[in-house]
């Protein structure tokens, strides 16, 4: 147990104590992420500071450092959480005063959403329909429910409600850094609960997909993609999609493109944002709006054609 009465208690010492406490109440992948950020970014710049005197100006200066300024917005937000939580760790023990609000106005850079064109999607589906392969079913699931790579790899037959024609997301498969490097493996596969409460969701199946799943139905304890009690490695399934796209002469886009394609087609077909947000498992419909509400070239063309039709008929 740390001696909190030391005259100079460094921030690094508190961080070590804080993360040790956190280890037993957070997911393994979160623990590893926090450890990496502490060791790589926080300790080198703030670790030697006197913990009791660390203030807002010090934190603001930290975020102005060149190595920190270039980090992604999500990484910066995680670092802010670590700093706030570790400071409050001492506040709760009456060894320091709280920090003021840390408002760095971090704006997430908008990245362009990439999705398959209707022609590419049709080509892909036609190819998959010709294959008697459970992996093809996995791709269809992603295209028509929007589930993530880890979620489809973590699906078991027990997650399928054949009476109500739906699936429920109860777990996800991930590759995380292996902190026990004795075997030389830098990463390891784990299965865990979904990334958030809203990620635990039930999604209805279209009739054609329900029929496909009936065809493959198996032991409730088995993972769908492997028909065994061992789950599919996410990297292996990513490679399957990559090889499939190559055979179809389709652009080599990453696996998450399937989710973006589902969301884009849903909006094009008129699905309301709140429903789409719940199906995708977003924490808020504002996230869905921010990512997906954009006009495709087809939508713009339709609008222009409608304008011309209106003017010609008026």
C-alpha positions, -999 to +999 in steps of 0.1 A: +000+000+000+013+034-009+024+060+017+001+089+008+018+111+034+051+113+015+063+149+010+068+144-027+043+119-042+049+117-079+021+114-104+036+082-117+033+066-083-003+075-081-010+063-116+005+029-107-017+027-077-048+038-096-044+014-125-038-015-101-071-007-085-088-004-119-074-037-131-101-057-112-131-037-123-126-030-160-123-052-191-089-066-199-087-047-232-095-015-214-068-022-188-042-029-215-052+003-234-048+024-202-014+009-194-002+016-229-013+052-228+002+058-193+036+043-202+038+058-237+024+092-232+015+103-197+044+091-176+071+105-199+056+140-197+038+142-164+051+112-144+077+132-124+053+160-114+044+164-078+010+148-077-004+171-051+006+202-071-004+190-106-028+216-119-049+226-150-020+246-165+002+215-164-024+194-181-031+220-208+007+223-214+008+185-217-019+185-244+001+211-263+031+189-266+038+179-302+036+142-295+001+146-279-013+171-303-011+146-331-030+119-313-065+110-325-095+127-307-106+094-292-071+087-278-071+122-263-105+117-247-092+084-231-062+102-218-084+129-203-104+102-186-073+086-171-060+120-158-094+130-143-100+096-127-065+093-113-067+129-099-101+121-083-084+090-068-064+113-046-093+138-040-114+109-026-085+101-002-082+138+009-046+141-003-052+168-029-077+193-044-096+185-075-086+198-109-108+223-126-128+213-157-106+200-185-122+214-216-099+211-246-127+213-271-115+182-289-132+179-322-133+146-340-120+149-375-147+138-399-135+109-420-153+100-452-176+070-448-166+044-474-192+018-485-197-006-513-217+007-543-250-011-552-232-028-581-204-040-559-228-052-532-249-071-559-217-087-573-206-097-538-240-112-529-243-131-562-208-147-556-217-156-519-250-171-529-231-196-552-211-209-522-223-235-498-202-219-470-211-208-435-186-179-439-208-165-467-237-165-442-214-144-419-209-118-446-247-116-453-253-111-416-230-081-416-245-067-448-281-069-435-278-063-398-248-040-396-231-061-369-193-056-363-165-080-371-160-091-335-198-094-330-203-118-359-173-139-348-188-140-313-223-151-324-236-185-311-266-204-323-281-197-288-282-160-298-306-167-327-343-166-318-359-186-346-394-180-333-391-142-336-366-142-365-339-122-347-304-123-333-291-109-300-256-095-296-242-110-263-205-111-269-176-099-291-143-114-302-112-092-301-074-094-306-056-075-278-020-070-268-005-100-250+010-087-218+024-122-211+050-125-239+066-158-228+054-176-259+064-148-282+028-140-292+023-102-294-015-105-294-041-129-282-078-137-289-104-130-263-142-132-261-159-106-239-191-087-234-201-061-261-182-028-260-211-009-243-246-014-230-262-002-262-241-028-281-261-055-264-291-054-288-316-075-306-318-072-344-346-086-366-336-108-395-349-104-431-368-135-443-341-146-467-314-144-440-337-163-416-341-191-442-303-192-447-298-196-410-323-224-407-303-243-433-271-241-411-288-244-377-267-264-352-258-270-316-268-240-294-234-239-277-215-237-310-203-205-325-221-199-359-190-193-380-171-224-368-199-248-358-178-256-328-171-244-292-142-223-305-148-189-320-135-177-354-104-156-353-112-120-365-081-119-386-090-151-404-125-139-412-110-105-424-088-125-448-118-145-461-135-112-471-103-099-486-099-130-508-136-129-517-134-093-529-104-102-550-122-130-567-151-107-574-128-079-587-142-056-561-122-028-544-101-041-514-120-024-486-118-033-450-143-054-431-160-024-414-171-014-449-199-040-446-213-021-416-210+012-434-228-003-464-256-015-443-261+019-427-259+037-460-284+014-477-307+017-447-307+055-450-311+054-488-342+031-483-358+056-458-350+040-424-354+066-396-322+075-378-334+064-343-342+029-355-309+027-374-290+039-343-305+012-322-297-015-347-261-004-350-258-002-312-247+034-310-249+051-277-269+080-292-287+087-325-265+118-327-235+095-334-254+079-362-264+113-376-228+125-374-213+095-392-239+086-418-262+114-427-247+126-460-260+128-495-247+101-519-241+109-555-272+088-564-294+108-540-280+141-554-288+129-589-323+120-579-329+154-564-316+171-595-338+150-617-368+157-595-361+194-598-360+192-636-392+172-636-409+197-614-398+227-635-408+209-668-443+201-654-450+235-638 
